[in-house]
Amino acid sequence: MITNEIFAQGTIIREPVGAGPGYWVGCPGAFYDATEKAWYLTYRIRRPRGVAPDRGGEVRIARSVDLVRWCDVVVIAKDRYASASIERSCLQRGQDGFWRYFTSYVNPHDGRWCTAVMKAPSVAELAPAQREIIFTGPPLGLEGVKDPWILEVDGLYHLFLSVATPTPRTAADSHATLDIFNTGECKSATGLATSRDLNQWAWQGVVLAPSATGWDSYCRRLNSVVCLDVAAGFSGAPRYLAFYDGSASHAENYEEKCALAESNDLRNWRSLSPAGPRFTSPHASRSLRYLDAKFAEGKWHLFYEYTRADGAHDLRLITCLASELAALLA
């Protein structure tokens, strides 16, 4: 069974650029390309506020053929977007052979989190100047849209997004800090959009909202989904297991902890962790977040952001057999 002890033993892929709270490297988004027999990993580097270039200063894409040696092939600083911060991103190679890079950042025009995509024939050719915003909050009745993650099932792509939903405390100046998720003037939920071609997206609405009370009453951010099918070592009725980040208030906005949820249709989710988080770090804030689970070459690969003893976050990886991951539901 996967336990907190196993996460503590994960291989460190990247370390933060400094020590102490506020220095993170994480927000992983992994993609295995069977054509190249190579892994690509999107991740973000962050410094504390006030330490230049602070907050989400840059995002990178690394490539590996052995899960040991990772080479950065793309580096994008937030000034390429004229943005205050960049958050989680993800890669997907479409049936047309083109790469799509979905990324989120604070839109300089209105101070709200938005999600954009750029497209290129190779990862190295991805160009920030050619990005296209695909989701922003106001048209959806939301205050922000970020942290994209994609799952493809039978030719239908499911794009899960962290969304800021309005509350009675939401006001005209809620975006003055350029990060409404850190104000307490919204709730942090998960939304879903679907597509057949990675180009045209249909908004499906909020699919995982915070609980009314309890440890995850502020945030439920879905980070990745495991298809519990026979091919991946599971049996029984079709079902999906999600790893999500939870927190009780915006005070834990940067230090969420990992929990589990289940669904039969990817649209209606039920928390399996109502009493508290399932996986945590033993250090400092105990945060373990942005867990991305991917199945490839007969094994599961769990990428995650993990709090160190000094309060900084590093980026780690666990590789396990399907039977070990299946034990999560035992």
Backbone hydrogen bonds in HBPLUS format (Angstrom, degrees):
<---DONOR---> <-ACCEPTOR-->    atom                        ^
c    i                          cat <-CA-CA->   ^        H-A-AA   ^      H-
h    n   atom  resd res      DA  || num        DHA   H-A  angle D-A-AA Bond
n    s   type  num  typ     dist DA aas  dist angle  dist       angle   num
A0006-ILE N   A0003-THR O   3.11 MM   3  5.47 127.3  2.41 104.7 116.5     1
A0007-PHE N   A0003-THR O   3.40 MM   4  6.85 154.7  2.47 147.3 153.6     2
A0008-ALA N   A0004-ASN O   3.06 MM   4  6.37 146.1  2.18 146.1 155.5     3
A0009-GLN N   A0006-ILE O   3.01 MM   3  5.16 140.0  2.18  99.5 111.2     4
A0010-GLY N   A0007-PHE O   3.18 MM   3  5.19 166.9  2.20 106.7 109.5     5
A0011-THR N   A0317-LEU O   2.92 MM 306  5.14 144.6  2.04 159.2 147.9     6
A0317-LEU N   A0011-THR O   2.84 MM 306  5.14 137.2  2.02 136.3 150.2     7
A0013-ILE N   A0315-LEU O   2.72 MM 302  5.58 155.7  1.78 150.2 158.6     8
A0014-ARG N   A0315-LEU O   3.40 MM 301  5.18 159.6  2.45 130.2 134.9     9
A0315-LEU N   A0014-ARG O   3.01 MM 301  5.18 176.1  2.01 158.7 158.4    10
A0023-TYR N   A0020-GLY O   3.32 MM   3  6.19 159.2  2.37 143.0 145.5    11
A0313-HIS N   A0023-TYR O   2.97 MM 290  6.45 157.9  2.02 148.9 155.7    12
A0024-TRP N   A0046-ARG O   3.19 MM  22  5.13 153.7  2.26 123.3 131.1    13
A0046-ARG N   A0024-TRP O   2.96 MM  22  5.13 162.7  1.99 157.0 152.6    14
A0025-VAL N   A0313-HIS O   3.11 MM 288  5.98 129.3  2.38 120.3 134.5    15
A0026-GLY N   A0044-ARG O   3.03 MM  18  5.43 153.2  2.10 145.9 153.8    16
A0044-ARG N   A0026-GLY O   2.87 MM  18  5.43 158.4  1.91 143.2 150.0    17
A0029-GLY N   A0042-THR O   2.95 MM  13  4.91 138.0  2.13 138.1 141.5    18
A0042-THR N   A0029-GLY O   2.88 MM  13  4.91 171.8  1.89 140.4 141.9    19
A0031-PHE N   A0040-TYR O   2.88 MM   9  5.24 148.3  1.98 155.9 158.9    20
A0040-TYR N   A0031-PHE O   2.82 MM   9  5.24 155.5  1.88 152.8 161.2    21
A0033-ASP N   A0038-ALA O   2.88 MM   5  5.51 168.8  1.90 174.5 170.7    22
A0037-LYS N   A0033-ASP O   2.78 MM   4  5.66 126.5  2.06 141.4 158.2    23
A0038-ALA N   A0033-ASP O   3.23 MM   5  5.51 153.4  2.31 142.4 147.1    24
A0039-TRP N   A0064-SER O   2.69 MM  25  5.13 171.3  1.69 168.6 168.8    25
A0064-SER N   A0039-TRP O   2.92 MM  25  5.13 151.8  2.00 142.5 147.2    26
A0041-LEU N   A0062-ALA O   2.80 MM  21  5.09 154.1  1.86 147.6 153.2    27
A0062-ALA N   A0041-LEU O   2.83 MM  21  5.09 164.4  1.85 143.9 146.3    28
A0043-TYR N   A0060-ARG O   2.94 MM  17  5.49 153.0  2.01 153.6 157.2    29
A0060-ARG N   A0043-TYR O   2.85 MM  17  5.49 162.4  1.88 158.2 162.6    30
A0045-ILE N   A0058-GLU O   2.91 MM  13  5.54 169.1  1.93 163.1 164.1    31
A0047-ARG N   A0055-ARG O   3.31 MM   8  5.33 144.2  2.44 134.9 140.0    32
A0055-ARG N   A0047-ARG O   2.97 MM   8  5.33 121.8  2.31 141.4 140.2    33
A0051-VAL N   A0048-PRO O   3.05 MM   3  5.57 161.6  2.08 136.5 137.7    34
A0054-ASP N   A0051-VAL O   2.62 MM   3  4.95 131.4  1.84 139.7 136.8    35
A0057-GLY N   A0055-ARG O   2.87 MM   2  5.61 122.8  2.20 114.2  97.3    36
A0086-ILE N   A0056-GLY O   3.12 MM  30  4.76 142.0  2.27 111.1 122.4    37
A0078-LYS N   A0057-GLY O   2.91 MM  21  5.47 157.3  1.96 150.3 146.5    38
A0059-VAL N   A0076-ILE O   2.89 MM  17  5.35 160.1  1.93 152.0 155.7    39
A0076-ILE N   A0059-VAL O   2.86 MM  17  5.35 171.3  1.87 165.8 166.7    40
A0061-ILE N   A0074-VAL O   2.92 MM  13  5.01 150.1  2.01 140.0 141.9    41
A0073-VAL N   A0061-ILE O   2.76 MM  12  5.81 165.5  1.78 164.3 167.3    42
A0074-VAL N   A0061-ILE O   3.32 MM  13  5.01 149.5  2.42 139.2 140.6    43
A0063-ARG N   A0071-CYS O   2.82 MM   8  5.27 151.9  1.90 134.0 140.8    44
A0071-CYS N   A0063-ARG O   2.93 MM   8  5.27 164.7  1.95 146.5 150.0    45
A0080-ARG N   A0077-ALA O   3.00 MM   3  5.80 163.1  2.03 122.3 127.5    46
A0081-TYR N   A0078-LYS O   3.01 MM   3  5.51 155.2  2.08 111.8 119.2    47
A0083-SER N   A0078-LYS O   3.17 MM   5  5.49 174.0  2.17 146.3 144.4    48
A0106-VAL N   A0085-SER O   3.08 MM  21  5.75 152.4  2.15 158.3 163.1    49
A0087-GLU N   A0104-SER O   2.85 MM  17  5.37 171.4  1.86 142.9 144.9    50
A0090-CYS N   A0102-PHE O   2.81 MM  12  5.29 148.7  1.91 149.1 157.4    51
A0102-PHE N   A0090-CYS O   2.86 MM  12  5.29 154.1  1.92 164.4 167.5    52
A0092-GLN N   A0100-ARG O   2.98 MM   8  5.30 142.4  2.12 149.2 157.0    53
A0100-ARG N   A0092-GLN O   2.80 MM   8  5.30 159.1  1.85 156.0 163.3    54
A0094-GLY N   A0098-PHE O   2.93 MM   4  5.64 160.8  1.97 169.8 164.1    55
A0097-GLY N   A0094-GLY O   2.98 MM   3  5.37 162.1  2.01 114.8 118.3    56
A0099-TRP N   A0120-ALA O   2.78 MM  21  5.39 163.1  1.81 172.7 168.4    57
A0120-ALA N   A0099-TRP O   3.04 MM  21  5.39 151.7  2.12 144.3 152.5    58
A0101-TYR N   A0118-MET O   2.88 MM  17  5.30 164.1  1.91 157.7 162.8    59
A0118-MET N   A0101-TYR O   3.05 MM  17  5.30 144.6  2.18 131.3 142.0    60
A0103-THR N   A0116-ALA O   2.90 MM  13  5.45 162.9  1.92 150.5 156.2    61
A0116-ALA N   A0103-THR O   2.80 MM  13  5.45 163.7  1.83 162.3 167.8    62
A0105-TYR N   A0114-CYS O   3.12 MM   9  5.76 148.2  2.23 146.6 156.4    63
A0114-CYS N   A0105-TYR O   2.94 MM   9  5.76 158.0  1.99 155.2 159.9    64
A0107-ASN N   A0112-ARG O   2.80 MM   5  5.49 167.1  1.82 151.2 147.8    65
A0110-ASP N   A0107-ASN O   3.30 MM   3  5.94 144.1  2.44 115.2 122.2    66
A0111-GLY N   A0107-ASN O   2.79 MM   4  5.33 144.1  1.91 166.2 172.6    67
A0145-VAL N   A0113-TRP O   3.08 MM  32  5.43 160.2  2.12 111.5 117.6    68
A0115-THR N   A0135-PHE O   2.91 MM  20  5.19 166.3  1.93 157.2 159.9    69
A0134-ILE N   A0115-THR O   2.90 MM  19  6.02 155.7  1.96 145.4 153.1    70
A0135-PHE N   A0115-THR O   3.18 MM  20  5.19 164.0  2.21 149.2 147.9    71
A0117-VAL N   A0132-GLU O   2.88 MM  15  5.36 151.0  1.96 136.3 143.4    72
A0132-GLU N   A0117-VAL O   2.83 MM  15  5.36 149.9  1.92 144.3 153.6    73
A0125-GLU N   A0122-SER O   3.13 MM   3  5.36 144.5  2.26 102.5 112.6    74
A0126-LEU N   A0123-VAL O   3.15 MM   3  5.56 170.4  2.16 117.4 119.7    75
A0130-GLN N   A0127-ALA O   2.94 MM   3  5.52 156.6  2.00 118.9 126.2    76
A0131-ARG N   A0128-PRO O   3.16 MM   3  5.33 159.4  2.20 116.3 115.2    77
A0140-LEU N   A0137-GLY O   2.84 MM   3  5.51 147.7  1.94 129.1 139.0    78
A0142-LEU N   A0137-GLY O   3.03 MM   5  4.30 166.9  2.05 123.2 119.4    79
A0141-GLY N   A0138-PRO O   3.08 MM   3  5.03 166.2  2.10 108.9 113.2    80
A0143-GLU N   A0164-ALA O   2.75 MM  21  5.03 177.1  1.75 159.7 158.9    81
A0164-ALA N   A0144-GLY O   2.98 MM  20  4.93 158.7  2.02 130.4 134.7    82
A0146-LYS N   A0162-SER O   2.81 MM  16  5.14 161.3  1.84 153.9 159.7    83
A0162-SER N   A0146-LYS O   2.72 MM  16  5.14 149.9  1.81 151.0 153.9    84
A0149-TRP N   A0160-PHE O   3.01 MM  11  5.27 132.8  2.23 146.6 155.2    85
A0160-PHE N   A0149-TRP O   2.83 MM  11  5.27 157.9  1.88 168.9 164.8    86
A0151-LEU N   A0158-HIS O   2.91 MM   7  5.09 150.0  2.00 139.8 149.6    87
A0158-HIS N   A0151-LEU O   2.67 MM   7  5.09 161.4  1.70 152.6 159.4    88
A0153-VAL N   A0156-LEU O   2.93 MM   3  5.31 166.6  1.95 147.6 148.1    89
A0156-LEU N   A0153-VAL O   3.01 MM   3  5.31 164.6  2.03 116.2 120.8    90
A0157-TYR N   A0195-SER O   2.78 MM  38  5.14 167.5  1.79 171.3 167.1    91
A0195-SER N   A0157-TYR O   3.01 MM  38  5.14 143.1  2.15 137.9 145.9    92
A0159-LEU N   A0193-ALA O   2.74 MM  34  5.08 176.8  1.74 163.9 163.9    93
A0193-ALA N   A0159-LEU O   2.95 MM  34  5.08 146.2  2.07 134.7 145.5    94
A0161-LEU N   A0191-GLY O   2.94 MM  30  5.11 158.1  1.99 139.7 142.2    95
A0191-GLY N   A0161-LEU O   2.74 MM  30  5.11 164.3  1.77 152.7 158.0    96
A0163-VAL N   A0189-ALA O   2.90 MM  26  5.28 166.3  1.92 134.0 138.7    97
A0189-ALA N   A0163-VAL O   2.88 MM  26  5.28 165.3  1.91 163.0 163.0    98
A0165-THR N   A0187-LYS O   2.85 MM  22  5.17 158.0  1.89 149.3 154.1    99
A0187-LYS N   A0165-THR O   2.98 MM  22  5.17 149.1  2.08 142.2 151.3   100
A0170-THR N   A0167-THR O   2.96 MM   3  5.36 159.4  2.00 115.3 121.8   101
A0174-SER N   A0171-ALA O   3.10 MM   3  5.20 163.6  2.13 113.7 114.1   102
A0176-ALA N   A0173-ASP O   3.09 MM   3  5.27 165.9  2.11 114.9 116.3   103
A0178-LEU N   A0175-HIS O   2.97 MM   3  5.11 155.8  2.03 107.4 115.3   104
A0182-ASN N   A0179-ASP O   2.98 MM   3  5.71 164.1  2.00 122.6 127.8   105
A0183-THR N   A0180-ILE O   3.14 MM   3  5.26 158.8  2.19 119.0 116.5   106
A0188-SER N   A0218-TYR O   2.95 MM  30  6.06 163.6  1.97 160.2 163.1   107
A0220-ARG N   A0188-SER O   2.93 MM  32  6.25 148.9  2.03 148.1 157.5   108
A0190-THR N   A0208-LEU O   2.88 MM  18  5.03 149.8  1.97 144.6 152.7   109
A0207-VAL N   A0190-THR O   2.82 MM  17  5.90 154.1  1.89 148.9 157.6   110
A0208-LEU N   A0190-THR O   3.34 MM  18  5.03 156.0  2.40 139.4 137.0   111
A0192-LEU N   A0205-GLY O   3.00 MM  13  5.79 144.5  2.13 148.4 157.4   112
A0204-GLN N   A0192-LEU O   2.77 MM  12  5.35 163.8  1.79 154.7 155.2   113
A0194-THR N   A0202-ALA O   2.97 MM   8  5.26 154.6  2.04 136.5 142.2   114
A0202-ALA N   A0194-THR O   2.84 MM   8  5.26 161.7  1.87 151.2 157.3   115
A0211-SER N   A0216-ASP O   3.27 MM   5  6.03 150.3  2.37 128.1 129.3   116
A0218-TYR N   A0247-SER O   2.99 MM  29  5.66 156.6  2.04 152.2 151.8   117
A0219-CYS N   A0247-SER O   3.14 MM  28  5.06 161.3  2.18 139.9 139.3   118
A0221-ARG N   A0245-ASP O   2.88 MM  24  5.00 160.0  1.92 146.6 151.5   119
A0245-ASP N   A0221-ARG O   2.77 MM  24  5.00 159.4  1.81 139.3 140.8   120
A0223-ASN N   A0243-PHE O   2.86 MM  20  5.76 170.8  1.86 159.8 162.6   121
A0243-PHE N   A0224-SER O   3.00 MM  19  5.56 157.5  2.05 149.7 156.4   122
A0226-VAL N   A0241-LEU O   2.65 MM  15  5.06 167.8  1.67 159.1 163.5   123
A0241-LEU N   A0226-VAL O   2.94 MM  15  5.06 164.7  1.96 147.7 152.6   124
A0229-ASP N   A0227-CYS O   2.89 MM   2  5.65 133.9  2.11 105.4  91.9   125
A0228-LEU N   A0239-ARG O   2.96 MM  11  5.47 160.9  1.99 163.0 165.2   126
A0232-ALA N   A0229-ASP O   3.13 MM   3  5.61 139.5  2.30 107.3 117.6   127
A0234-PHE N   A0229-ASP O   3.01 MM   5  5.13 155.4  2.07 137.6 133.4   128
A0233-GLY N   A0230-VAL O   2.91 MM   3  5.06 161.8  1.94 113.1 115.4   129
A0240-TYR N   A0263-SER O   2.83 MM  23  5.21 154.4  1.89 165.2 167.7   130
A0263-SER N   A0240-TYR O   3.01 MM  23  5.21 146.4  2.13 142.0 146.5   131
A0242-ALA N   A0261-ALA O   2.78 MM  19  5.06 170.1  1.79 148.2 150.4   132
A0261-ALA N   A0242-ALA O   2.97 MM  19  5.06 146.4  2.08 138.9 144.4   133
A0244-TYR N   A0259-ALA O   2.93 MM  15  5.24 162.9  1.96 132.6 138.3   134
A0259-ALA N   A0244-TYR O   2.70 MM  15  5.24 153.9  1.76 157.6 166.6   135
A0246-GLY N   A0257-LYS O   2.91 MM  11  5.57 155.9  1.96 153.0 159.8   136
A0257-LYS N   A0246-GLY O   3.26 MM  11  5.57 164.0  2.28 147.4 150.8   137
A0252-GLU N   A0249-SER O   3.11 MM   3  5.88 166.4  2.13 119.4 123.3   138
A0253-ASN N   A0250-HIS O   2.96 MM   3  4.73 155.6  2.02 111.0 110.4   139
A0255-GLU N   A0252-GLU O   2.89 MM   3  4.98 156.9  1.94 110.9 118.6   140
A0258-CYS N   A0279-PHE O   3.30 MM  21  5.17 139.6  2.47 165.4 161.8   141
A0278-ARG N   A0258-CYS O   2.74 MM  20  5.93 136.7  1.93 138.7 153.1   142
A0279-PHE N   A0258-CYS O   3.05 MM  21  5.17 169.3  2.06 139.9 142.7   143
A0272-LEU N   A0260-LEU O   2.70 MM  12  5.24 172.4  1.70 139.6 140.2   144
A0262-GLU N   A0270-ARG O   2.85 MM   8  5.37 153.8  1.92 144.2 150.5   145
A0270-ARG N   A0262-GLU O   2.90 MM   8  5.37 154.7  1.97 150.7 159.2   146
A0281-SER N   A0286-ARG O   3.03 MM   5  4.30 164.8  2.05 108.3 111.8   147
A0286-ARG N   A0283-HIS O   2.63 MM   3  5.09 147.8  1.73 155.1 152.5   148
A0307-THR N   A0287-SER O   3.13 MM  20  5.51 150.8  2.22 172.0 163.0   149
A0289-ARG N   A0305-GLU O   3.02 MM  16  5.31 153.6  2.09 144.1 151.7   150
A0305-GLU N   A0289-ARG O   2.97 MM  16  5.31 173.1  1.97 166.9 164.7   151
A0292-ASP N   A0303-PHE O   2.74 MM  11  5.11 161.6  1.77 153.5 160.0   152
A0303-PHE N   A0292-ASP O   2.93 MM  11  5.11 170.2  1.94 145.8 146.4   153
A0294-LYS N   A0301-HIS O   2.91 MM   7  5.21 161.3  1.95 145.0 151.1   154
A0301-HIS N   A0294-LYS O   2.76 MM   7  5.21 149.8  1.85 149.5 160.0   155
A0296-ALA N   A0299-LYS O   2.96 MM   3  5.63 160.4  2.00 164.8 167.5   156
A0299-LYS N   A0296-ALA O   3.11 MM   3  5.63 163.6  2.14 117.8 122.8   157
A0300-TRP N   A0320-CYS O   2.89 MM  20  5.30 167.4  1.91 167.6 167.2   158
A0320-CYS N   A0300-TRP O   2.90 MM  20  5.30 159.5  1.94 146.5 153.3   159
A0302-LEU N   A0318-ILE O   2.76 MM  16  5.10 169.4  1.78 160.1 163.2   160
A0318-ILE N   A0302-LEU O   2.92 MM  16  5.10 150.6  2.00 138.8 148.5   161
A0304-TYR N   A0316-ARG O   3.05 MM  12  5.46 155.7  2.11 141.5 145.8   162
A0316-ARG N   A0304-TYR O   2.89 MM  12  5.46 171.4  1.90 164.3 166.8   163
A0306-TYR N   A0314-ASP O   2.92 MM   8  5.41 164.0  1.95 155.2 160.1   164
A0314-ASP N   A0306-TYR O   2.89 MM   8  5.41 154.3  1.96 153.4 153.9   165
A0308-ARG N   A0312-ALA O   2.69 MM   4  5.47 173.9  1.69 172.8 172.7   166
A0311-GLY N   A0308-ARG O   3.07 MM   3  5.31 162.5  2.10 110.2 115.2   167
A0324-GLU N   A0321-LEU O   3.07 MM   3  5.29 127.8  2.36 100.8 114.0   168
A0325-LEU N   A0321-LEU O   3.21 MM   4  6.64 156.1  2.27 151.8 157.8   169
A0326-ALA N   A0322-ALA O   2.84 MM   4  6.04 157.2  1.90 151.9 159.2   170
A0327-ALA N   A0323-SER O   3.25 MM   4  6.36 132.8  2.48 131.8 141.7   171
A0328-LEU N   A0325-LEU O   2.95 MM   3  5.63 164.2  1.97 118.0 123.3   172
A0329-LEU N   A0326-ALA O   3.09 MM   3  6.02 161.6  2.13 124.8 127.7   173
A0330-ALA N   A0327-ALA O   3.05 MM   3  4.94 158.1  2.09 102.3 109.3   174
